Amino acid sequence: MTKADIVNEIAKNTGIDKVTVLTTVESFMEVVKESLSKEDNVYLRGFGSFIVKKRAEKTARNISKNTTIIIPEHNIPAFKPAKTFVAQIKK
């Protein structure tokens, strides 16, 4: 399902025009990205959480050059679904 499919589905279910729904969906995604970039988690009760995970520094290998490189500690975005969401999917 793409963003356009989501917008069409919400517009069909609510009767709100697609332009307004698209603006709302894009604003939601922008707020989530801004919050995660500030290392603030976003919690949506009954749906899940958008969280920031820290990856520790690690040593990796470049196989083609046969060298080792250090990958510094960094943050990555992640999604953790709510228990009710997981239970609904498992059916």
Secondary structure, 3 states (H helix, E strand, C coil): CCHHHHHHHHHHHHCCCHHHHHHHHHHHHHHHHHHHHCCCCEEECCCEEEEEEEECCEEEEECCCCEEEEECCEEEEEEEECHHHHHHHHC
